[in-house]
Amino acid sequence: MNRHIMIGTVAGALLWLSAGEALAVDCRNPGPQIEINYCAGEAYKRADKKLNRVWRAIPKSTRRGNLLKAQRIWIKYRDLECLAEGDPYQGGSIQSSIISSCKTRMTKTRTKELREFLPR
């Protein structure tokens, strides 16, 4: 694909995605790939917000030290793992939804793990 065409396509997609709420995309039944990508991104945002709520609920004394170091390493690991999962789709319109879905899956799993650190 011509570089200028690709840049125009990406720019158009970004504008479309930024208007996602105004367009009321139905993420229960998304249509074209651009809607699937948008919905996958929104699912990741929701999962990340839940993870952050759990993280903030863990006592500060517990969040220091090794758990904080582990969390920082986990974030880097998740991001790289999901980029690797998306690599086979490099340049394809599905790549961003593959990456977002991976991040959602891994973030939900990590949220469950972090719940073990909540006070009982």
Biopython code that builds the backbone (N, CA, C, O; Angstrom):
import numpy as np
from Bio.PDB.StructureBuilder import StructureBuilder

atoms = [
    (1, "MET", "N", (0.847, -1.171, 0.000)),
    (1, "MET", "CA", (0.000, 0.000, 0.000)),
    (1, "MET", "C", (0.896, 1.238, 0.000)),
    (1, "MET", "O", (1.908, 1.275, 0.699)),
    (2, "ASN", "N", (0.530, 2.233, -0.769)),
    (2, "ASN", "CA", (1.256, 3.488, -0.823)),
    (2, "ASN", "C", (1.290, 4.126, 0.557)),
    (2, "ASN", "O", (0.274, 4.164, 1.251)),
    (3, "ARG", "N", (2.456, 4.628, 0.958)),
    (3, "ARG", "CA", (2.634, 5.223, 2.290)),
    (3, "ARG", "C", (1.635, 6.350, 2.549)),
    (3, "ARG", "O", (1.078, 6.437, 3.643)),
    (4, "HIS", "N", (1.405, 7.203, 1.571)),
    (4, "HIS", "CA", (0.480, 8.327, 1.743)),
    (4, "HIS", "C", (-0.958, 7.850, 1.906)),
    (4, "HIS", "O", (-1.728, 8.429, 2.673)),
    (5, "ILE", "N", (-1.311, 6.811, 1.196)),
    (5, "ILE", "CA", (-2.658, 6.253, 1.326)),
    (5, "ILE", "C", (-2.825, 5.654, 2.726)),
    (5, "ILE", "O", (-3.861, 5.828, 3.368)),
    (6, "MET", "N", (-1.779, 4.939, 3.190)),
    (6, "MET", "CA", (-1.844, 4.321, 4.511)),
    (6, "MET", "C", (-1.970, 5.383, 5.596)),
    (6, "MET", "O", (-2.766, 5.227, 6.522)),
    (7, "ILE", "N", (-1.192, 6.466, 5.493)),
    (7, "ILE", "CA", (-1.264, 7.546, 6.474)),
    (7, "ILE", "C", (-2.655, 8.162, 6.466)),
    (7, "ILE", "O", (-3.216, 8.447, 7.524)),
    (8, "GLY", "N", (-3.212, 8.366, 5.284)),
    (8, "GLY", "CA", (-4.566, 8.913, 5.188)),
    (8, "GLY", "C", (-5.598, 7.978, 5.782)),
    (8, "GLY", "O", (-6.542, 8.420, 6.438)),
    (9, "THR", "N", (-5.422, 6.697, 5.557)),
    (9, "THR", "CA", (-6.346, 5.705, 6.099)),
    (9, "THR", "C", (-6.273, 5.683, 7.620)),
    (9, "THR", "O", (-7.302, 5.650, 8.295)),
    (10, "VAL", "N", (-5.053, 5.703, 8.158)),
    (10, "VAL", "CA", (-4.878, 5.709, 9.615)),
    (10, "VAL", "C", (-5.450, 6.991, 10.203)),
    (10, "VAL", "O", (-6.133, 6.948, 11.226)),
    (11, "ALA", "N", (-5.183, 8.129, 9.573)),
    (11, "ALA", "CA", (-5.710, 9.402, 10.075)),
    (11, "ALA", "C", (-7.237, 9.394, 10.071)),
    (11, "ALA", "O", (-7.865, 9.851, 11.026)),
    (12, "GLY", "N", (-7.825, 8.881, 9.012)),
    (12, "GLY", "CA", (-9.286, 8.791, 8.948)),
    (12, "GLY", "C", (-9.842, 7.882, 10.023)),
    (12, "GLY", "O", (-10.871, 8.178, 10.631)),
    (13, "ALA", "N", (-9.165, 6.785, 10.254)),
    (13, "ALA", "CA", (-9.607, 5.848, 11.290)),
    (13, "ALA", "C", (-9.544, 6.497, 12.667)),
    (13, "ALA", "O", (-10.442, 6.316, 13.488)),
    (14, "LEU", "N", (-8.482, 7.250, 12.913)),
    (14, "LEU", "CA", (-8.354, 7.916, 14.212)),
    (14, "LEU", "C", (-9.460, 8.938, 14.411)),
    (14, "LEU", "O", (-10.024, 9.040, 15.501)),
    (15, "LEU", "N", (-9.769, 9.684, 13.385)),
    (15, "LEU", "CA", (-10.873, 10.646, 13.486)),
    (15, "LEU", "C", (-12.188, 9.922, 13.744)),
    (15, "LEU", "O", (-12.996, 10.356, 14.565)),
    (16, "TRP", "N", (-12.393, 8.822, 13.041)),
    (16, "TRP", "CA", (-13.619, 8.045, 13.226)),
    (16, "TRP", "C", (-13.695, 7.509, 14.638)),
    (16, "TRP", "O", (-14.745, 7.568, 15.278)),
    (17, "LEU", "N", (-12.569, 6.980, 15.131)),
    (17, "LEU", "CA", (-12.560, 6.412, 16.476)),
    (17, "LEU", "C", (-12.773, 7.476, 17.535)),
    (17, "LEU", "O", (-13.427, 7.216, 18.544)),
    (18, "SER", "N", (-12.236, 8.666, 17.329)),
    (18, "SER", "CA", (-12.421, 9.715, 18.317)),
    (18, "SER", "C", (-13.890, 10.131, 18.392)),
    (18, "SER", "O", (-14.330, 10.689, 19.397)),
    (19, "ALA", "N", (-14.634, 9.865, 17.346)),
    (19, "ALA", "CA", (-16.058, 10.187, 17.328)),
    (19, "ALA", "C", (-16.909, 8.987, 17.733)),
    (19, "ALA", "O", (-18.136, 9.037, 17.638)),
    (20, "GLY", "N", (-16.265, 7.902, 18.185)),
    (20, "GLY", "CA", (-16.962, 6.654, 18.499)),
    (20, "GLY", "C", (-18.152, 6.833, 19.409)),
    (20, "GLY", "O", (-19.211, 6.253, 19.170)),
    (21, "GLU", "N", (-17.992, 7.634, 20.457)),
    (21, "GLU", "CA", (-19.122, 7.831, 21.365)),
    (21, "GLU", "C", (-20.240, 8.600, 20.678)),
    (21, "GLU", "O", (-21.417, 8.293, 20.863)),
    (22, "ALA", "N", (-19.868, 9.602, 19.883)),
    (22, "ALA", "CA", (-20.883, 10.391, 19.182)),
    (22, "ALA", "C", (-21.625, 9.527, 18.171)),
    (22, "ALA", "O", (-22.803, 9.759, 17.900)),
    (23, "LEU", "N", (-20.936, 8.526, 17.608)),
    (23, "LEU", "CA", (-21.565, 7.654, 16.629)),
    (23, "LEU", "C", (-22.301, 6.497, 17.279)),
    (23, "LEU", "O", (-22.994, 5.743, 16.596)),
    (24, "ALA", "N", (-22.162, 6.348, 18.585)),
    (24, "ALA", "CA", (-22.839, 5.300, 19.350)),
    (24, "ALA", "C", (-22.606, 3.916, 18.752)),
    (24, "ALA", "O", (-23.543, 3.249, 18.313)),
    (25, "VAL", "N", (-21.357, 3.502, 18.743)),
    (25, "VAL", "CA", (-21.003, 2.170, 18.264)),
    (25, "VAL", "C", (-21.593, 1.145, 19.222)),
    (25, "VAL", "O", (-21.424, 1.255, 20.437)),
    (26, "ASP", "N", (-22.277, 0.160, 18.685)),
    (26, "ASP", "CA", (-22.846, -0.905, 19.503)),
    (26, "ASP", "C", (-21.808, -2.006, 19.649)),
    (26, "ASP", "O", (-21.634, -2.834, 18.754)),
    (27, "CYS", "N", (-21.118, -2.007, 20.792)),
    (27, "CYS", "CA", (-20.028, -2.971, 20.994)),
    (27, "CYS", "C", (-20.536, -4.377, 21.293)),
    (27, "CYS", "O", (-19.743, -5.316, 21.342)),
    (28, "ARG", "N", (-21.834, -4.539, 21.492)),
    (28, "ARG", "CA", (-22.381, -5.889, 21.629)),
    (28, "ARG", "C", (-22.487, -6.565, 20.278)),
    (28, "ARG", "O", (-22.517, -7.792, 20.177)),
    (29, "ASN", "N", (-22.543, -5.735, 19.231)),
    (29, "ASN", "CA", (-22.674, -6.253, 17.874)),
    (29, "ASN", "C", (-21.947, -5.314, 16.897)),
    (29, "ASN", "O", (-22.582, -4.673, 16.060)),
    (30, "PRO", "N", (-20.590, -5.238, 17.011)),
    (30, "PRO", "CA", (-19.873, -4.304, 16.144)),
    (30, "PRO", "C", (-19.927, -4.750, 14.684)),
    (30, "PRO", "O", (-20.049, -5.935, 14.376)),
    (31, "GLY", "N", (-19.835, -3.783, 13.821)),
    (31, "GLY", "CA", (-19.910, -4.066, 12.385)),
    (31, "GLY", "C", (-18.541, -4.243, 11.767)),
    (31, "GLY", "O", (-17.896, -5.271, 11.970)),
    (32, "PRO", "N", (-18.082, -3.236, 11.003)),
    (32, "PRO", "CA", (-16.802, -3.369, 10.304)),
    (32, "PRO", "C", (-15.618, -3.414, 11.276)),
    (32, "PRO", "O", (-15.764, -3.137, 12.467)),
    (33, "GLN", "N", (-14.466, -3.763, 10.754)),
    (33, "GLN", "CA", (-13.271, -3.939, 11.580)),
    (33, "GLN", "C", (-12.963, -2.708, 12.416)),
    (33, "GLN", "O", (-12.501, -2.841, 13.549)),
    (34, "ILE", "N", (-13.200, -1.543, 11.901)),
    (34, "ILE", "CA", (-12.898, -0.328, 12.654)),
    (34, "ILE", "C", (-13.753, -0.254, 13.929)),
    (34, "ILE", "O", (-13.289, 0.243, 14.956)),
    (35, "GLU", "N", (-14.986, -0.741, 13.868)),
    (35, "GLU", "CA", (-15.824, -0.794, 15.070)),
    (35, "GLU", "C", (-15.316, -1.865, 16.030)),
    (35, "GLU", "O", (-15.321, -1.663, 17.244)),
    (36, "ILE", "N", (-14.883, -2.987, 15.498)),
    (36, "ILE", "CA", (-14.320, -4.048, 16.336)),
    (36, "ILE", "C", (-13.082, -3.524, 17.056)),
    (36, "ILE", "O", (-12.905, -3.775, 18.248)),
    (37, "ASN", "N", (-12.229, -2.799, 16.342)),
    (37, "ASN", "CA", (-11.025, -2.220, 16.944)),
    (37, "ASN", "C", (-11.390, -1.234, 18.049)),
    (37, "ASN", "O", (-10.791, -1.245, 19.125)),
    (38, "TYR", "N", (-12.367, -0.392, 17.778)),
    (38, "TYR", "CA", (-12.815, 0.587, 18.767)),
    (38, "TYR", "C", (-13.342, -0.126, 20.013)),
    (38, "TYR", "O", (-12.982, 0.237, 21.133)),
    (39, "CYS", "N", (-14.171, -1.114, 19.829)),
    (39, "CYS", "CA", (-14.772, -1.830, 20.954)),
    (39, "CYS", "C", (-13.729, -2.602, 21.755)),
    (39, "CYS", "O", (-13.817, -2.672, 22.981)),
    (40, "ALA", "N", (-12.752, -3.176, 21.078)),
    (40, "ALA", "CA", (-11.668, -3.874, 21.781)),
    (40, "ALA", "C", (-10.874, -2.884, 22.622)),
    (40, "ALA", "O", (-10.476, -3.202, 23.743)),
    (41, "GLY", "N", (-10.646, -1.703, 22.098)),
    (41, "GLY", "CA", (-9.955, -0.660, 22.856)),
    (41, "GLY", "C", (-10.748, -0.219, 24.074)),
    (41, "GLY", "O", (-10.184, 0.008, 25.145)),
    (42, "GLU", "N", (-12.056, -0.098, 23.907)),
    (42, "GLU", "CA", (-12.914, 0.292, 25.033)),
    (42, "GLU", "C", (-12.951, -0.797, 26.111)),
    (42, "GLU", "O", (-12.964, -0.491, 27.303)),
    (43, "ALA", "N", (-12.967, -2.043, 25.696)),
    (43, "ALA", "CA", (-12.947, -3.156, 26.659)),
    (43, "ALA", "C", (-11.655, -3.132, 27.462)),
    (43, "ALA", "O", (-11.665, -3.366, 28.670)),
    (44, "TYR", "N", (-10.543, -2.849, 26.791)),
    (44, "TYR", "CA", (-9.274, -2.747, 27.506)),
    (44, "TYR", "C", (-9.300, -1.588, 28.505)),
    (44, "TYR", "O", (-8.832, -1.738, 29.633)),
    (45, "LYS", "N", (-9.837, -0.447, 28.108)),
    (45, "LYS", "CA", (-9.918, 0.700, 29.027)),
    (45, "LYS", "C", (-10.704, 0.334, 30.285)),
    (45, "LYS", "O", (-10.311, 0.696, 31.394)),
    (46, "ARG", "N", (-11.818, -0.386, 30.108)),
    (46, "ARG", "CA", (-12.624, -0.794, 31.270)),
    (46, "ARG", "C", (-11.841, -1.755, 32.173)),
    (46, "ARG", "O", (-11.862, -1.623, 33.396)),
    (47, "ALA", "N", (-11.158, -2.712, 31.565)),
    (47, "ALA", "CA", (-10.365, -3.672, 32.348)),
    (47, "ALA", "C", (-9.247, -2.959, 33.094)),
    (47, "ALA", "O", (-8.963, -3.287, 34.247)),
    (48, "ASP", "N", (-8.616, -1.994, 32.451)),
    (48, "ASP", "CA", (-7.524, -1.251, 33.076)),
    (48, "ASP", "C", (-8.032, -0.409, 34.250)),
    (48, "ASP", "O", (-7.357, -0.295, 35.273)),
    (49, "LYS", "N", (-9.224, 0.181, 34.102)),
    (49, "LYS", "CA", (-9.807, 0.953, 35.200)),
    (49, "LYS", "C", (-10.080, 0.054, 36.405)),
    (49, "LYS", "O", (-9.834, 0.453, 37.544)),
    (50, "LYS", "N", (-10.585, -1.150, 36.162)),
    (50, "LYS", "CA", (-10.834, -2.091, 37.267)),
    (50, "LYS", "C", (-9.530, -2.480, 37.949)),
    (50, "LYS", "O", (-9.450, -2.521, 39.177)),
    (51, "LEU", "N", (-8.512, -2.764, 37.147)),
    (51, "LEU", "CA", (-7.210, -3.100, 37.722)),
    (51, "LEU", "C", (-6.715, -1.961, 38.604)),
    (51, "LEU", "O", (-6.228, -2.204, 39.707)),
    (52, "ASN", "N", (-6.833, -0.730, 38.136)),
    (52, "ASN", "CA", (-6.366, 0.423, 38.911)),
    (52, "ASN", "C", (-7.173, 0.623, 40.189)),
    (52, "ASN", "O", (-6.625, 1.049, 41.205)),
    (53, "ARG", "N", (-8.461, 0.323, 40.147)),
    (53, "ARG", "CA", (-9.276, 0.405, 41.375)),
    (53, "ARG", "C", (-8.799, -0.620, 42.399)),
    (53, "ARG", "O", (-8.680, -0.308, 43.584)),
    (54, "VAL", "N", (-8.529, -1.832, 41.949)),
    (54, "VAL", "CA", (-8.029, -2.871, 42.854)),
    (54, "VAL", "C", (-6.659, -2.461, 43.389)),
    (54, "VAL", "O", (-6.392, -2.600, 44.583)),
    (55, "TRP", "N", (-5.803, -1.966, 42.523)),
    (55, "TRP", "CA", (-4.467, -1.545, 42.944)),
    (55, "TRP", "C", (-4.549, -0.495, 44.051)),
    (55, "TRP", "O", (-3.841, -0.587, 45.054)),
    (56, "ARG", "N", (-5.415, 0.502, 43.864)),
    (56, "ARG", "CA", (-5.552, 1.563, 44.869)),
    (56, "ARG", "C", (-6.151, 1.046, 46.180)),
    (56, "ARG", "O", (-5.932, 1.636, 47.238)),
    (57, "ALA", "N", (-6.902, -0.049, 46.112)),
    (57, "ALA", "CA", (-7.517, -0.619, 47.314)),
    (57, "ALA", "C", (-6.523, -1.464, 48.122)),
    (57, "ALA", "O", (-6.772, -1.771, 49.287)),
    (58, "ILE", "N", (-5.423, -1.831, 47.515)),
    (58, "ILE", "CA", (-4.383, -2.577, 48.235)),
    (58, "ILE", "C", (-3.705, -1.594, 49.184)),
    (58, "ILE", "O", (-3.374, -0.481, 48.775)),
    (59, "PRO", "N", (-3.492, -1.975, 50.430)),
    (59, "PRO", "CA", (-2.849, -1.045, 51.379)),
    (59, "PRO", "C", (-1.519, -0.519, 50.835)),
    (59, "PRO", "O", (-0.744, -1.252, 50.222)),
    (60, "LYS", "N", (-1.277, 0.776, 51.078)),
    (60, "LYS", "CA", (-0.060, 1.405, 50.564)),
    (60, "LYS", "C", (1.190, 0.672, 51.026)),
    (60, "LYS", "O", (2.155, 0.546, 50.272)),
    (61, "SER", "N", (1.173, 0.196, 52.247)),
    (61, "SER", "CA", (2.358, -0.513, 52.761)),
    (61, "SER", "C", (2.647, -1.780, 51.942)),
    (61, "SER", "O", (3.802, -2.178, 51.794)),
    (62, "THR", "N", (1.601, -2.399, 51.418)),
    (62, "THR", "CA", (1.754, -3.609, 50.605)),
    (62, "THR", "C", (2.181, -3.260, 49.184)),
    (62, "THR", "O", (2.905, -4.020, 48.542)),
    (63, "ARG", "N", (1.728, -2.103, 48.693)),
    (63, "ARG", "CA", (2.038, -1.702, 47.316)),
    (63, "ARG", "C", (3.490, -1.287, 47.134)),
    (63, "ARG", "O", (3.970, -1.194, 46.005)),
    (64, "ARG", "N", (4.185, -1.040, 48.220)),
    (64, "ARG", "CA", (5.595, -0.645, 48.121)),
    (64, "ARG", "C", (6.463, -1.864, 47.866)),
    (64, "ARG", "O", (5.994, -3.001, 47.925)),
    (65, "GLY", "N", (7.703, -1.620, 47.589)),
    (65, "GLY", "CA", (8.681, -2.698, 47.510)),
    (65, "GLY", "C", (8.481, -3.646, 46.348)),
    (65, "GLY", "O", (8.320, -3.233, 45.200)),
    (66, "ASN", "N", (8.495, -4.927, 46.676)),
    (66, "ASN", "CA", (8.490, -5.960, 45.637)),
    (66, "ASN", "C", (7.219, -5.990, 44.807)),
    (66, "ASN", "O", (7.274, -6.246, 43.604)),
    (67, "LEU", "N", (6.066, -5.731, 45.432)),
    (67, "LEU", "CA", (4.822, -5.753, 44.646)),
    (67, "LEU", "C", (4.824, -4.628, 43.619)),
    (67, "LEU", "O", (4.405, -4.830, 42.479)),
    (68, "LEU", "N", (5.284, -3.464, 44.005)),
    (68, "LEU", "CA", (5.369, -2.344, 43.060)),
    (68, "LEU", "C", (6.337, -2.678, 41.925)),
    (68, "LEU", "O", (6.037, -2.430, 40.757)),
    (69, "LYS", "N", (7.483, -3.232, 42.265)),
    (69, "LYS", "CA", (8.452, -3.633, 41.232)),
    (69, "LYS", "C", (7.842, -4.679, 40.306)),
    (69, "LYS", "O", (7.991, -4.602, 39.086)),
    (70, "ALA", "N", (7.159, -5.649, 40.889)),
    (70, "ALA", "CA", (6.529, -6.702, 40.090)),
    (70, "ALA", "C", (5.469, -6.115, 39.167)),
    (70, "ALA", "O", (5.365, -6.520, 38.009)),
    (71, "GLN", "N", (4.685, -5.171, 39.663)),
    (71, "GLN", "CA", (3.633, -4.571, 38.850)),
    (71, "GLN", "C", (4.221, -3.804, 37.676)),
    (71, "GLN", "O", (3.709, -3.879, 36.559)),
    (72, "ARG", "N", (5.281, -3.077, 37.927)),
    (72, "ARG", "CA", (5.919, -2.323, 36.837)),
    (72, "ARG", "C", (6.477, -3.271, 35.774)),
    (72, "ARG", "O", (6.359, -3.015, 34.576)),
    (73, "ILE", "N", (7.077, -4.356, 36.224)),
    (73, "ILE", "CA", (7.603, -5.348, 35.280)),
    (73, "ILE", "C", (6.456, -6.026, 34.542)),
    (73, "ILE", "O", (6.550, -6.278, 33.341)),
    (74, "TRP", "N", (5.360, -6.324, 35.267)),
    (74, "TRP", "CA", (4.207, -6.966, 34.637)),
    (74, "TRP", "C", (3.635, -6.088, 33.525)),
    (74, "TRP", "O", (3.286, -6.596, 32.460)),
    (75, "ILE", "N", (3.536, -4.794, 33.754)),
    (75, "ILE", "CA", (3.000, -3.877, 32.734)),
    (75, "ILE", "C", (3.854, -3.938, 31.477)),
    (75, "ILE", "O", (3.327, -4.017, 30.368)),
    (76, "LYS", "N", (5.167, -3.901, 31.647)),
    (76, "LYS", "CA", (6.062, -3.994, 30.481)),
    (76, "LYS", "C", (5.897, -5.348, 29.788)),
    (76, "LYS", "O", (5.844, -5.429, 28.561)),
    (77, "TYR", "N", (5.818, -6.406, 30.594)),
    (77, "TYR", "CA", (5.638, -7.748, 30.041)),
    (77, "TYR", "C", (4.336, -7.833, 29.245)),
    (77, "TYR", "O", (4.325, -8.314, 28.112)),
    (78, "ARG", "N", (3.233, -7.361, 29.846)),
    (78, "ARG", "CA", (1.933, -7.408, 29.164)),
    (78, "ARG", "C", (1.988, -6.684, 27.832)),
    (78, "ARG", "O", (1.536, -7.200, 26.810)),
    (79, "ASP", "N", (2.545, -5.485, 27.856)),
    (79, "ASP", "CA", (2.584, -4.692, 26.636)),
    (79, "ASP", "C", (3.410, -5.374, 25.544)),
    (79, "ASP", "O", (3.002, -5.412, 24.383)),
    (80, "LEU", "N", (4.569, -5.909, 25.919)),
    (80, "LEU", "CA", (5.413, -6.585, 24.927)),
    (80, "LEU", "C", (4.798, -7.901, 24.457)),
    (80, "LEU", "O", (4.858, -8.229, 23.272)),
    (81, "GLU", "N", (4.210, -8.650, 25.382)),
    (81, "GLU", "CA", (3.554, -9.910, 25.026)),
    (81, "GLU", "C", (2.424, -9.662, 24.025)),
    (81, "GLU", "O", (2.259, -10.411, 23.062)),
    (82, "CYS", "N", (1.661, -8.619, 24.262)),
    (82, "CYS", "CA", (0.529, -8.329, 23.372)),
    (82, "CYS", "C", (0.994, -7.776, 22.027)),
    (82, "CYS", "O", (0.378, -8.048, 20.996)),
    (83, "LEU", "N", (2.071, -7.009, 22.034)),
    (83, "LEU", "CA", (2.639, -6.579, 20.753)),
    (83, "LEU", "C", (3.100, -7.795, 19.957)),
    (83, "LEU", "O", (2.897, -7.872, 18.746)),
    (84, "ALA", "N", (3.724, -8.744, 20.656)),
    (84, "ALA", "CA", (4.175, -9.970, 19.975)),
    (84, "ALA", "C", (2.984, -10.749, 19.423)),
    (84, "ALA", "O", (3.051, -11.313, 18.331)),
    (85, "GLU", "N", (1.887, -10.774, 20.193)),
    (85, "GLU", "CA", (0.684, -11.465, 19.714)),
    (85, "GLU", "C", (0.128, -10.788, 18.460)),
    (85, "GLU", "O", (-0.452, -11.445, 17.596)),
    (86, "GLY", "N", (0.309, -9.478, 18.372)),
    (86, "GLY", "CA", (-0.180, -8.739, 17.213)),
    (86, "GLY", "C", (0.763, -8.753, 16.018)),
    (86, "GLY", "O", (0.364, -8.410, 14.905)),
    (87, "ASP", "N", (2.016, -9.151, 16.246)),
    (87, "ASP", "CA", (3.016, -9.122, 15.165)),
    (87, "ASP", "C", (2.599, -9.866, 13.893)),
    (87, "ASP", "O", (2.844, -9.359, 12.798)),
    (88, "PRO", "N", (1.981, -11.041, 13.991)),
    (88, "PRO", "CA", (1.605, -11.729, 12.739)),
    (88, "PRO", "C", (0.611, -10.926, 11.882)),
    (88, "PRO", "O", (0.431, -11.220, 10.700)),
    (89, "TYR", "N", (-0.023, -9.931, 12.473)),
    (89, "TYR", "CA", (-1.039, -9.146, 11.762)),
    (89, "TYR", "C", (-0.522, -7.762, 11.390)),
    (89, "TYR", "O", (-1.299, -6.870, 11.051)),
    (90, "GLN", "N", (0.812, -7.591, 11.458)),
    (90, "GLN", "CA", (1.450, -6.306, 11.165)),
    (90, "GLN", "C", (0.922, -5.714, 9.861)),
    (90, "GLN", "O", (0.965, -6.348, 8.806)),
    (91, "GLY", "N", (0.424, -4.482, 9.963)),
    (91, "GLY", "CA", (-0.072, -3.793, 8.783)),
    (91, "GLY", "C", (-1.521, -4.093, 8.448)),
    (91, "GLY", "O", (-2.104, -3.456, 7.570)),
    (92, "GLY", "N", (-2.109, -5.066, 9.148)),
    (92, "GLY", "CA", (-3.503, -5.410, 8.886)),
    (92, "GLY", "C", (-4.446, -4.636, 9.797)),
    (92, "GLY", "O", (-4.050, -4.180, 10.870)),
    (93, "SER", "N", (-5.659, -4.494, 9.377)),
    (93, "SER", "CA", (-6.625, -3.715, 10.147)),
    (93, "SER", "C", (-7.031, -4.408, 11.449)),
    (93, "SER", "O", (-7.566, -3.762, 12.350)),
    (94, "ILE", "N", (-6.785, -5.702, 11.554)),
    (94, "ILE", "CA", (-7.167, -6.453, 12.744)),
    (94, "ILE", "C", (-6.122, -6.343, 13.867)),
    (94, "ILE", "O", (-6.415, -6.678, 15.014)),
    (95, "GLN", "N", (-4.922, -5.883, 13.546)),
    (95, "GLN", "CA", (-3.831, -5.894, 14.525)),
    (95, "GLN", "C", (-4.180, -5.180, 15.827)),
    (95, "GLN", "O", (-3.891, -5.695, 16.907)),
    (96, "SER", "N", (-4.788, -4.017, 15.742)),
    (96, "SER", "CA", (-5.068, -3.281, 16.981)),
    (96, "SER", "C", (-6.088, -4.002, 17.854)),
    (96, "SER", "O", (-5.984, -3.945, 19.079)),
    (97, "SER", "N", (-7.057, -4.671, 17.270)),
    (97, "SER", "CA", (-8.024, -5.402, 18.095)),
    (97, "SER", "C", (-7.378, -6.639, 18.717)),
    (97, "SER", "O", (-7.749, -7.029, 19.824)),
    (98, "ILE", "N", (-6.423, -7.260, 18.032)),
    (98, "ILE", "CA", (-5.696, -8.396, 18.587)),
    (98, "ILE", "C", (-4.905, -7.934, 19.810)),
    (98, "ILE", "O", (-4.927, -8.594, 20.849)),
    (99, "ILE", "N", (-4.211, -6.807, 19.691)),
    (99, "ILE", "CA", (-3.413, -6.273, 20.787)),
    (99, "ILE", "C", (-4.309, -5.857, 21.951)),
    (99, "ILE", "O", (-4.022, -6.184, 23.103)),
    (100, "SER", "N", (-5.383, -5.143, 21.660)),
    (100, "SER", "CA", (-6.294, -4.701, 22.727)),
    (100, "SER", "C", (-6.943, -5.883, 23.435)),
    (100, "SER", "O", (-7.081, -5.877, 24.658)),
    (101, "SER", "N", (-7.341, -6.895, 22.672)),
    (101, "SER", "CA", (-7.962, -8.077, 23.279)),
    (101, "SER", "C", (-6.975, -8.811, 24.183)),
    (101, "SER", "O", (-7.344, -9.295, 25.253)),
    (102, "CYS", "N", (-5.743, -8.889, 23.753)),
    (102, "CYS", "CA", (-4.696, -9.509, 24.566)),
    (102, "CYS", "C", (-4.511, -8.719, 25.868)),
    (102, "CYS", "O", (-4.447, -9.304, 26.949)),
    (103, "LYS", "N", (-4.427, -7.401, 25.759)),
    (103, "LYS", "CA", (-4.254, -6.570, 26.954)),
    (103, "LYS", "C", (-5.442, -6.718, 27.895)),
    (103, "LYS", "O", (-5.268, -6.752, 29.113)),
    (104, "THR", "N", (-6.629, -6.804, 27.348)),
    (104, "THR", "CA", (-7.828, -6.990, 28.175)),
    (104, "THR", "C", (-7.742, -8.310, 28.921)),
    (104, "THR", "O", (-7.944, -8.355, 30.135)),
    (105, "ARG", "N", (-7.445, -9.377, 28.207)),
    (105, "ARG", "CA", (-7.357, -10.712, 28.806)),
    (105, "ARG", "C", (-6.302, -10.746, 29.919)),
    (105, "ARG", "O", (-6.564, -11.235, 31.018)),
    (106, "MET", "N", (-5.121, -10.228, 29.624)),
    (106, "MET", "CA", (-4.044, -10.263, 30.605)),
    (106, "MET", "C", (-4.333, -9.354, 31.798)),
    (106, "MET", "O", (-3.976, -9.679, 32.931)),
    (107, "THR", "N", (-4.974, -8.223, 31.546)),
    (107, "THR", "CA", (-5.296, -7.285, 32.625)),
    (107, "THR", "C", (-6.349, -7.871, 33.557)),
    (107, "THR", "O", (-6.262, -7.707, 34.774)),
    (108, "LYS", "N", (-7.335, -8.547, 32.999)),
    (108, "LYS", "CA", (-8.351, -9.194, 33.846)),
    (108, "LYS", "C", (-7.710, -10.271, 34.724)),
    (108, "LYS", "O", (-8.048, -10.399, 35.901)),
    (109, "THR", "N", (-6.797, -11.034, 34.156)),
    (109, "THR", "CA", (-6.101, -12.058, 34.933)),
    (109, "THR", "C", (-5.271, -11.420, 36.040)),
    (109, "THR", "O", (-5.282, -11.897, 37.175)),
    (110, "ARG", "N", (-4.562, -10.361, 35.724)),
    (110, "ARG", "CA", (-3.737, -9.678, 36.734)),
    (110, "ARG", "C", (-4.610, -9.065, 37.820)),
    (110, "ARG", "O", (-4.229, -9.071, 38.991)),
    (111, "THR", "N", (-5.758, -8.544, 37.458)),
    (111, "THR", "CA", (-6.669, -7.977, 38.459)),
    (111, "THR", "C", (-7.062, -9.047, 39.467)),
    (111, "THR", "O", (-7.076, -8.785, 40.669)),
    (112, "LYS", "N", (-7.381, -10.245, 38.996)),
    (112, "LYS", "CA", (-7.713, -11.354, 39.904)),
    (112, "LYS", "C", (-6.538, -11.666, 40.821)),
    (112, "LYS", "O", (-6.723, -11.906, 42.014)),
    (113, "GLU", "N", (-5.326, -11.662, 40.262)),
    (113, "GLU", "CA", (-4.137, -11.925, 41.075)),
    (113, "GLU", "C", (-3.947, -10.856, 42.141)),
    (113, "GLU", "O", (-3.620, -11.169, 43.285)),
    (114, "LEU", "N", (-4.151, -9.595, 41.769)),
    (114, "LEU", "CA", (-3.957, -8.500, 42.722)),
    (114, "LEU", "C", (-5.001, -8.502, 43.833)),
    (114, "LEU", "O", (-4.736, -8.012, 44.930)),
    (115, "ARG", "N", (-6.182, -9.049, 43.560)),
    (115, "ARG", "CA", (-7.219, -9.121, 44.589)),
    (115, "ARG", "C", (-6.743, -9.927, 45.819)),
    (115, "ARG", "O", (-7.256, -9.748, 46.924)),
    (116, "GLU", "N", (-5.767, -10.803, 45.608)),
    (116, "GLU", "CA", (-5.212, -11.588, 46.719)),
    (116, "GLU", "C", (-4.505, -10.708, 47.737)),
    (116, "GLU", "O", (-4.298, -11.127, 48.876)),
    (117, "PHE", "N", (-4.134, -9.501, 47.345)),
    (117, "PHE", "CA", (-3.439, -8.590, 48.241)),
    (117, "PHE", "C", (-4.394, -7.653, 48.990)),
    (117, "PHE", "O", (-3.959, -6.854, 49.819)),
    (118, "LEU", "N", (-5.688, -7.752, 48.698)),
    (118, "LEU", "CA", (-6.666, -6.910, 49.390)),
    (118, "LEU", "C", (-6.842, -7.399, 50.831)),
    (118, "LEU", "O", (-6.743, -8.595, 51.106)),
    (119, "PRO", "N", (-7.099, -6.472, 51.731)),
    (119, "PRO", "CA", (-7.327, -6.883, 53.130)),
    (119, "PRO", "C", (-8.564, -7.764, 53.225)),
    (119, "PRO", "O", (-9.536, -7.565, 52.496)),
    (120, "ARG", "N", (-8.521, -8.716, 54.107)),
    (120, "ARG", "CA", (-9.641, -9.639, 54.287)),
    (120, "ARG", "C", (-10.448, -9.238, 55.497)),
    (120, "ARG", "O", (-11.439, -9.892, 55.823)),
]
sb = StructureBuilder()
sb.init_structure("model")
sb.init_model(0)
sb.init_chain("A")
sb.init_seg("    ")
for serial, (resi, resn, name, xyz) in enumerate(atoms, 1):
    if name == "N":
        sb.init_residue(resn, " ", resi, " ")
    sb.init_atom(name, np.array(xyz, "f"), 0.0, 1.0, " ", f" {name:<3s}", serial, name[0])
structure = sb.get_structure()
